[in-house]
Amino acid sequence: MKLRTFTRFVFLIALSIVTVTQADNLIVSDYVGNSVSTLGTDGSAHLFASGTQTPEGIVMDASGNIYVALQQSQTIEKFTPTHVASTFATLDGWIQGLAIDSQGNIYACNATQRTVDKITPGGTVSVFASGFGAFSLPEAVAFDNSGNLYCTDYNAGTVDRISSTGIVTSYISSLSNPAGLVFDPSGNLYVAEHSQNAVLKIVPGGAESLFGGTIQSPFGVAFGSDSNLYVNSDVGWVYQITPDGTTTKFATGFQQLSFIATIPEPGAMLIACAGLSILARRRDRTARAIQN
């Protein structure tokens, strides 16, 4: 099996003076805009970091540190609440979605190796799950309310459940191109179906239904502190879907969004988050797979 050859790039990180405040509700990464921004409850965007080359998944830990996966450097960067930036971990492959557990371990979708990797709070990297198919593309990871880890497989069209020992089993199949995913407090699963321009709601029993209106190329999904679902789009828009399904544009002006995550309330731990990434051109998803 032959891996594609990836070129590593030197990148610079220039942080703005804007801090994450209680008024900020969400955080997004703009893959083409090479930036990370927070969003207020009114949809206003506040630049958090610029010069972050091809940012992907984002999570925040209980101490307010923000972790951003960067495609080109194959690293996860750490930003402290005082805007001190450092490389937290380096992975052997293109990093996609991120999730964080209650102990502060980060889980990262590795597109090159077709694995989900685990990174401890000290930065130690290991393979957590590797039982995906030969042409799989682990896209995003999220925890449910019981601490179980789930992963979307963009190429296989599945949502897989990963046990505490890293065993992968199919949870939902027959999807098209699932991207971001997130659970609500009732255990309902929401999945962005990228190629179908829709968000699916899957109840604990497995029944599926469309949630909200048509969304062009949806990728990341996350619940805000207002209980509305927020969906970022491949075309640079963020949508808001209310509990009754009303869908509106919430924020615009980005270039190509890759990931959206909730900013926890002060003192809260972010456990469930929706990973998202765009690793090549907008719809050139399968071209990134390992070639035999």
N, C-alpha and C positions, 0 to 999 in steps of 0.2 A: 504494500500500500504506500503510495507516494503522497506526501503532503504538498500543498501549494507553497510556494516561496513567498514570504511576506517581507516587505521592506519596513524597517523600523525608522521612525521619523523623530527628529529632535523637535521638541515643542516648548513653548513658553507659556506660562500661566500669569495673567495679569488680573488681579482681583480689583473689583470696584469697591467703593467705600460703603456700599449698601449692606446692611446686616439683615439676617433673617429675624423678622419681628413677629410678634403674636398676631399681627394683622395679616401676615402672609399665610396663605392657605395651602399652596401647592408649590412644587419645584419641578422645572422642566429642563430638559437638555435639547439644544438645537444642534443637530448633527452637522448641517451645512454651515450654520452660523457660528460654529465653534464656540459656543457659549452655554452658560447655565444661568437660568433666571428663576426668581420666585414670582408667584402670582398672588396679588391681594384678593380679597373677597369680592372686589368690584371688577376683577379682570385686569387690573393694571399690572404691568410687568416691571420687575426691578432686577437689573443686571446684578448677578452675584459673582460670576467669574467669566472672563473672556480669554481667548487664546487657548482654550481647552480643545485641542484638535480632535474632531470627531467624537464627541461625548456620547455615551450610550446609557446604561442603567445607572440609577441613582438610588441611594438609601441614606437615611439619617439614623444615627444611634441615639441611645438615651441621654448621652452627654451633649448632644447637639452637633457632633461631628458629621460632616457630609462626605459621602464616598461616591466618586464618579468613575465609571469605567470608560477608558479611552481606547478606541479601536486601534489607531495607528501605532501607539506605543505598547499596546497589549498590557496596560497597567491599570491599576485602580488607584486613583489619587485621593488623598485625604485632605479635607479642608476643616480646620478647627473653627470654633465660633469666633475667634479673633482673626480669622482669615490667614492663618499660617498653613501653607500648602506643602505637602510632601508626598512622595510615592509610597503607598501603603503595601502594595503587593504587585508582583509581575507574574503573569500567567503565560503559558505556552500556547497561545492561540488568541483568536478574536473573541473579545468578551461581549456578551449581550446583556440580558437582564440580570438584575441583582435582587436579592432578598436578604433580610437580616433576622436572626432569631432572638429569643429573649436573653440569650447569653452573650450576644454581640458577635456571633459568628456570621460571616457573610457567605452567601451561596451565589455562585456566578455561572451563568450558561456559557460554556466554551464551545463556540461553533466549529472551530478547527478540529478539536479532538472529539467532538460529539459527547461531551461529558457535562456534568454539573460539578464544579469544583467548590471546595469548602476552604474558607480563609479564616483562621482564628483571629481573635482580637490582637494577638501579637504579630500577625502577618504571615503565619505559616500556611502554605498552600498544599492541599492534598485533593485527590480525586474522591468525590463523595458518591457519585452515581455515574455508571458508564453503560448501562444496559439498554441503550437506544439502538435503533436500526441502522443499517449500513448507509442509508441516505437521509438520515434524520438531521434535523436542525433544531436543537434545543433553543427556544426563543426567549421565554420568560419564566420566571419562578415566583411563587407566592405561597404564603402559609395560610391555612385556614385558621379558624378560631381555636382549634384544639392543638395547633402546632404541627399539623401534618403538612408536608411540602408537596406542591404540585408544579408541574412544568408543562408548558405548551411546546409541541413539536410542529413547527411551521410546515415542514415538508411532508410529514406523515399525516397531518390533519388530526392530531390527537391531543388530549390533555392527559398526562401521565401522573400517577401518584408515586412518590418516592418514600419508601419506608425509612425509619430511623437508622437502618443499617445500609441504606443506599440501594435497595432493591426497587427496580422500576416495573410498574404494572400499569396497564391501560385503564384509565378512568372514564374518559369520554372519547369516542371514535367517530369517524365519518364526518368530521369537520372539514373545512376547505383549507384555509391558511390561518390558523389561530395565532394571535400575537400576545398582547398583554392580557393579564387575568388578575382578578381581585375578588375576595369574598366580602359579603356584607355581614353584619352581626348575626343575622338569622341563618347563616350558612349557605346562602345562595351564591352561586358562582357566576361572575360576569366575564365574558371572553370577547375580545375584539377580533372579529373575523375580517381580516385585512382585505382579502380579495372580494368579499361579499358586501363591503360597505355597510356593515351592520355590527351591532353588539348583541350577543346572545346572553340570555339569562337561563341558568341551569339550576333547578331546585335540587335539594338534597336527594330526592328520589330519582333524579336523572332526566326529568322532563325538560325539554328545551323550548324556548320561545324568544321571539325578537323583543328587544328592549329599546325603547326610544325610536327615533326616526332614522332616516338615512344619513350616514356619516361617511364622507369621502375618505377612503383608505384609513380606517381607524387603526391605531397601534396601541398606545398605552392607555390604561384605565386605572383610576384611583378615586377613592371617595374623599371628598373634602370634609372639613369640620362641620359643614352645614348639612351633611348627609346626602348631598347631591353627588351623582357620579360624573366625573370629568374624564373626557376622552381626548387624547391628542391625535392629530391627523398628520398623515404623510405630507399634506400640502401646507402645513404651517399654522393650522388653526387648532384651538382648544374648544371643545364643545362641552356644554353642561346639559345633563339629563336629570330632571327632577324625579322624585319617587313615582310620580304618576306617568312618567315617560315623556314629558314635554322636553323637546330638544331644541337648544338654541346655541348660537356661537357665543362663546364666553370671552375668548381672547384671540387676537390675530396679530399679524406683523412679524411672525417668525418665518424662517426659511424652510427647514425640514425637521420637524420635531421627531425625537426618537424615544423619549421616555418621560413619564410623568409620575410623581409620587406625592404622597401626603406629607405635609409638615406636621409632626405630632404636636399636640398641646404640650405646654411646658410641663416637664416631669413625666410625660407618658412615654411608653416604649413602642416604637413602630415595629410590629411583627409582620403584618400582612402587607405586601406591596407588590405592585405589578411591574415586571421587568419588560423592557422593550429595547430594541435596537434596530438600527439600519446599518448594515455592514458594507453595502456597495451602492449601486444606483437604486433608485426608488423602488422598482419592482423586480430587480435582478436578484431574487432571493436564492435560488438554487445554485447559482454560479459560484457560491462561496463554499460549497460542499467539498469534502476531500475527494480527490480523484484517484481511482485505482491505477 
